[in-house]
């Protein structure tokens, strides 16, 4: 098995490579990483190809002899780069894959921006059969185009592929920073869009956490996934016949409820909360299909995710790195 991984140096990619290299099930697997700006540490079973995924010659070289592709490379809200990676890059990958005599499976890691996550209202849990309703912006559009392009290659060429659609991916102390009113806030919403600068400064000084309220006046519910749970789902789908030409939602079993989180942190850590009215909609990314077809189960629920984030202690050689916002 020779696995081509794009996005191998990112948040998910680093955990994925570590799991494959450490798992006896994949002892014979080799990894080829298509890298653009960053590099991987040397390893006997890992090789790197440097260059742009938008360049056909680079992609063809990276695809030589590959059996499995795991495509994670993505770009946030940069129109030119997003189209280069998600349209040109995806196209060259798929073209090389369908023409390859060794290619066996193409796995795309998608995102819940394709269904609008908290920006779009749904009157039921979001399943794989729910319509794509992305929010405005090039990133959400690029992820829709990836999913559709992969499906068209099923139809036109019958390739073996699958898409794992993930919500906001958490690692280490990410979620503690999601709840920060300080400059170290991770992701959204941008506080300037829902409260004044004076309120934000006051809440930060009081060490408050946000209790986000949805458009219906209830505590916001939003789907998340821990990076380790996503990687386990990827390994469950890798080489699995049950994943053939399938789309899977990969998320916690139930969405995170900001009201439950606020109550839990008040009880366990003495943190006060403040209600923040938002225009967002509560959602539920239903993972039932993946749990049944892939025999996969996430290890983290909402409380586990929160506790892990607040308990995480960073070492001196583990600086906080924001891969991209949520």
C-alpha positions as CSV (number, residue, x, y, z in Angstrom):
1,X,0.0,0.0,0.0
2,X,1.3,3.4,-1.0
3,X,-0.8,6.2,0.3
4,X,-0.6,9.7,-1.1
5,X,-1.6,12.3,1.5
6,X,-2.2,15.9,0.7
7,X,-2.4,18.3,3.7
8,X,-0.1,15.9,5.5
9,X,1.6,18.6,7.5
10,X,-1.6,20.0,8.9
11,X,-3.6,19.4,12.1
12,X,-5.3,16.2,10.8
13,X,-2.4,15.1,8.6
14,X,0.1,14.9,11.4
15,X,-2.2,12.8,13.6
16,X,-3.1,10.6,10.7
17,X,0.6,9.9,9.8
18,X,1.4,9.1,13.4
19,X,-1.5,6.6,13.6
20,X,-0.7,4.8,10.4
21,X,3.0,4.5,11.2
22,X,2.3,3.2,14.7
23,X,-0.6,0.8,13.9
24,X,0.4,-2.9,13.2
25,X,-2.5,-3.1,10.7
26,X,-0.6,-0.7,8.4
27,X,2.9,-2.0,9.0
28,X,3.5,-2.5,5.3
29,X,2.0,0.9,4.3
30,X,4.2,3.6,2.9
31,X,3.2,7.2,2.8
32,X,4.0,9.9,0.2
33,X,3.2,13.4,1.2
34,X,2.5,16.1,-1.4
35,X,3.9,19.2,0.3
36,X,3.8,22.8,-0.8
37,X,5.0,25.2,2.0
38,X,5.8,23.0,4.9
39,X,8.0,19.9,5.4
40,X,7.7,16.6,7.3
41,X,10.4,15.1,9.7
42,X,12.3,12.3,8.1
43,X,10.9,8.7,8.4
44,X,11.9,5.5,6.7
45,X,8.3,4.9,5.5
46,X,7.5,8.5,4.5
47,X,8.6,10.4,1.4
48,X,7.7,13.9,0.2
49,X,7.0,15.4,-3.2
50,X,7.3,19.1,-3.2
51,X,5.3,21.4,-5.4
52,X,1.9,22.8,-6.1
53,X,-1.2,20.6,-6.3
54,X,-2.4,22.9,-9.0
55,X,0.5,21.8,-11.3
56,X,-0.3,18.7,-13.3
57,X,3.3,17.5,-13.7
58,X,3.7,17.7,-9.9
59,X,0.5,15.7,-9.3
60,X,1.4,13.1,-11.9
61,X,4.8,12.5,-10.2
62,X,3.2,12.3,-6.8
63,X,0.6,9.8,-8.1
64,X,3.1,7.3,-9.6
65,X,2.5,3.9,-8.1
66,X,0.0,5.2,-5.5
67,X,-2.8,2.8,-4.3
68,X,-4.7,5.1,-2.0
69,X,-5.2,8.9,-2.0
70,X,-6.3,10.9,1.1
71,X,-7.0,14.4,0.0
72,X,-7.1,17.0,2.8
73,X,-5.3,20.0,1.4
74,X,-7.5,23.1,1.6
75,X,-7.3,26.9,1.6
76,X,-9.5,29.3,3.6
77,X,-11.0,32.4,2.0
78,X,-8.3,33.1,-0.5
79,X,-10.1,33.0,-3.9
80,X,-7.1,32.2,-6.1
81,X,-5.5,29.7,-3.9
82,X,-8.8,28.0,-3.0
83,X,-9.7,27.5,-6.6
84,X,-6.2,26.3,-7.4
85,X,-6.3,23.7,-4.6
86,X,-9.9,22.7,-4.6
87,X,-10.7,22.8,-8.4
88,X,-7.4,22.5,-10.3
89,X,-5.7,20.4,-7.7
90,X,-8.7,18.1,-7.2
91,X,-9.1,17.7,-11.0
92,X,-5.5,16.8,-11.6
93,X,-5.6,14.3,-8.7
94,X,-8.8,12.7,-10.0
95,X,-7.5,12.6,-13.6
96,X,-4.2,10.9,-12.5
97,X,-6.2,8.5,-10.2
98,X,-8.6,7.3,-12.9
99,X,-5.7,6.7,-15.3
100,X,-3.5,4.9,-12.8
101,X,-3.1,1.1,-13.0
102,X,-2.4,0.9,-9.3
103,X,-5.0,3.3,-7.8
104,X,-7.6,1.6,-5.5
105,X,-9.3,4.3,-3.4
106,X,-9.7,8.1,-3.3
107,X,-10.7,9.6,0.0
108,X,-11.8,13.2,0.3
109,X,-12.0,15.0,3.7
110,X,-14.8,17.4,3.3
111,X,-16.5,19.9,5.7
112,X,-19.9,20.8,7.0
113,X,-19.6,24.2,5.4
114,X,-21.1,22.4,2.4
115,X,-24.4,22.2,4.3
116,X,-24.0,25.7,5.9
117,X,-23.4,24.4,9.4
118,X,-24.7,27.1,11.9
119,X,-25.3,29.7,9.1
120,X,-28.2,27.8,7.5
121,X,-31.4,26.6,9.3
122,X,-32.5,22.9,9.0
123,X,-35.6,21.5,10.5
124,X,-34.1,18.1,11.1
125,X,-30.7,16.5,11.7
126,X,-28.4,17.0,8.7
127,X,-27.8,13.7,7.0
128,X,-25.8,12.7,3.9
129,X,-29.1,13.1,2.0
130,X,-29.6,16.7,3.1
131,X,-29.3,19.3,0.3
132,X,-26.0,21.2,0.0
133,X,-26.7,24.7,1.2
134,X,-23.3,26.4,1.8
135,X,-23.0,29.8,3.4
136,X,-21.5,32.7,1.3
137,X,-17.8,32.6,0.6
138,X,-15.2,30.9,-1.6
139,X,-14.2,28.3,1.1
140,X,-17.7,26.8,1.4
141,X,-18.0,26.9,-2.4
142,X,-14.7,25.2,-2.9
143,X,-15.7,22.3,-0.6
144,X,-19.0,21.9,-2.5
145,X,-17.1,21.7,-5.7
146,X,-14.8,19.0,-4.3
147,X,-17.7,16.9,-3.2
148,X,-19.6,17.3,-6.6
149,X,-16.4,16.6,-8.6
150,X,-15.8,13.4,-6.7
151,X,-19.4,12.2,-7.3
152,X,-19.1,13.0,-11.0
153,X,-16.0,10.8,-11.2
154,X,-18.1,8.0,-9.7
155,X,-20.7,8.5,-12.4
156,X,-18.4,9.1,-15.4
157,X,-15.6,6.7,-14.6
158,X,-16.8,4.4,-11.8
159,X,-13.9,5.1,-9.5
160,X,-13.8,3.9,-6.0
161,X,-13.9,6.8,-3.6
162,X,-15.5,8.2,-0.5
163,X,-16.0,11.5,1.3
164,X,-15.8,12.0,5.0
165,X,-17.5,15.3,5.9
166,X,-16.3,16.8,9.2
167,X,-17.5,19.8,11.2
168,X,-15.1,22.0,13.1
169,X,-12.1,19.9,14.1
170,X,-10.7,20.3,17.7
171,X,-7.3,19.3,19.1
172,X,-5.4,19.9,22.4
173,X,-6.7,23.1,24.0
174,X,-8.6,24.4,20.9
175,X,-12.0,24.6,22.6
176,X,-10.7,26.6,25.6
177,X,-9.6,29.2,23.1
178,X,-13.0,29.0,21.3
179,X,-14.5,30.3,24.5
180,X,-12.1,33.1,25.0
181,X,-13.0,36.8,24.9
182,X,-9.4,37.7,24.6
183,X,-7.0,38.1,21.7
184,X,-6.3,34.4,21.9
185,X,-9.8,33.5,20.7
186,X,-9.8,30.6,18.2
187,X,-12.3,30.7,15.3
188,X,-15.7,32.2,15.3
189,X,-17.9,34.0,15.8
190,X,-15.8,37.2,15.6
191,X,-16.9,39.0,18.8
192,X,-17.1,42.3,16.9
193,X,-20.0,40.9,14.9
194,X,-22.2,40.2,18.0
195,X,-21.0,42.4,20.9
196,X,-19.2,45.8,21.4
197,X,-15.5,46.1,22.0
198,X,-16.3,47.4,25.5
199,X,-18.3,44.3,26.3
200,X,-15.7,42.0,25.0
201,X,-13.0,43.7,27.1
202,X,-15.2,43.5,30.2
203,X,-16.0,39.9,29.7
204,X,-12.3,39.1,29.1
205,X,-11.3,40.9,32.3
206,X,-14.0,39.0,34.3
207,X,-12.8,35.7,32.8
208,X,-16.3,35.0,31.5
209,X,-17.1,32.4,28.8
210,X,-19.8,32.8,26.2
211,X,-23.2,31.1,26.3
212,X,-24.1,31.5,22.7
213,X,-27.8,31.8,22.0
214,X,-29.2,30.8,18.6
215,X,-31.7,32.6,16.4
216,X,-34.6,30.9,18.1
217,X,-33.5,32.1,21.6
218,X,-32.1,28.8,22.8
219,X,-28.5,27.8,23.7
220,X,-26.7,27.2,20.4
221,X,-26.0,23.6,19.4
222,X,-23.2,23.0,17.0
223,X,-21.4,19.9,15.8
224,X,-17.7,19.3,16.4
225,X,-15.3,16.4,16.1
226,X,-12.0,15.7,17.9
227,X,-9.1,15.2,15.5
228,X,-8.4,11.8,16.9
229,X,-12.0,10.7,16.2
230,X,-11.8,12.0,12.7
231,X,-8.5,10.1,12.1
232,X,-10.1,6.9,13.4
233,X,-12.9,7.3,11.0
234,X,-10.5,7.8,8.2
235,X,-8.7,4.5,9.1
236,X,-12.0,2.8,9.3
237,X,-12.8,3.9,5.8
238,X,-9.3,3.2,4.3
239,X,-9.6,0.1,2.1
240,X,-13.1,-0.7,3.4
241,X,-15.5,-1.9,0.8
242,X,-18.4,-0.4,2.8
243,X,-17.0,3.0,1.9
244,X,-17.3,2.5,-1.8
245,X,-18.7,5.7,-3.4
246,X,-20.2,6.8,-0.1
247,X,-20.5,10.1,1.8
248,X,-20.2,10.0,5.6
249,X,-20.8,12.7,8.2
250,X,-18.1,12.4,10.9
251,X,-19.0,14.2,14.1
252,X,-19.8,13.6,17.7
253,X,-22.9,11.6,18.4
254,X,-24.7,14.7,19.6
255,X,-24.0,18.4,19.0
256,X,-22.3,20.5,21.6
257,X,-24.8,22.5,23.6
258,X,-23.4,25.8,24.8
259,X,-25.8,25.9,27.7
260,X,-24.7,22.5,28.9
261,X,-21.0,23.6,28.5
262,X,-21.6,26.8,30.5
263,X,-23.3,24.9,33.3
264,X,-20.5,22.3,33.3
265,X,-17.7,24.8,33.5
266,X,-19.5,26.8,36.2
267,X,-19.8,23.6,38.3
268,X,-16.4,22.2,37.7
269,X,-14.2,25.2,37.2
270,X,-16.1,28.1,38.7
271,X,-16.3,30.0,35.4
272,X,-19.1,32.5,34.9
273,X,-20.9,32.8,31.6
274,X,-22.6,35.6,29.7
275,X,-25.4,35.2,27.2
276,X,-24.4,36.2,23.7
277,X,-27.3,36.6,21.2
278,X,-26.4,35.4,17.7
279,X,-28.1,35.0,14.3
280,X,-26.9,31.4,14.1
281,X,-28.9,28.3,13.9
282,X,-28.5,25.1,16.0
283,X,-27.6,22.1,13.9
284,X,-27.0,18.3,14.3
285,X,-24.7,16.6,11.8
286,X,-26.0,13.1,12.0
287,X,-23.2,10.5,12.1
288,X,-25.5,7.4,12.1
289,X,-24.4,6.2,8.7
290,X,-20.7,6.2,9.5
291,X,-21.3,4.4,12.9
292,X,-23.3,1.7,11.1
293,X,-21.4,1.2,7.9
294,X,-17.9,1.8,9.1
295,X,-18.3,0.3,12.7
296,X,-16.8,3.6,13.9
297,X,-17.6,5.4,17.2
298,X,-16.3,8.7,18.4
299,X,-14.6,8.7,21.7
300,X,-15.3,12.3,22.6
301,X,-18.7,13.7,23.5
302,X,-19.2,17.4,24.3
303,X,-18.2,17.2,28.0
304,X,-15.2,15.1,27.1
305,X,-14.1,17.6,24.4
306,X,-14.4,20.5,26.9
307,X,-12.6,18.7,29.7
308,X,-9.8,17.6,27.5
309,X,-9.3,21.2,26.3
310,X,-9.3,22.7,29.7
311,X,-7.0,20.0,31.1
312,X,-4.4,20.2,28.4
313,X,-1.1,21.6,29.5
314,X,1.3,22.9,26.8
315,X,5.0,22.0,27.0
316,X,7.6,24.6,26.2
317,X,8.2,22.9,22.8
318,X,4.5,22.8,22.0
319,X,3.6,26.4,20.9
320,X,0.0,27.0,20.1
321,X,-0.6,27.0,16.3
322,X,-3.8,28.1,14.6
323,X,-4.0,26.0,11.4
324,X,-7.2,27.7,10.3
325,X,-10.3,29.3,11.9
326,X,-13.6,27.4,12.2
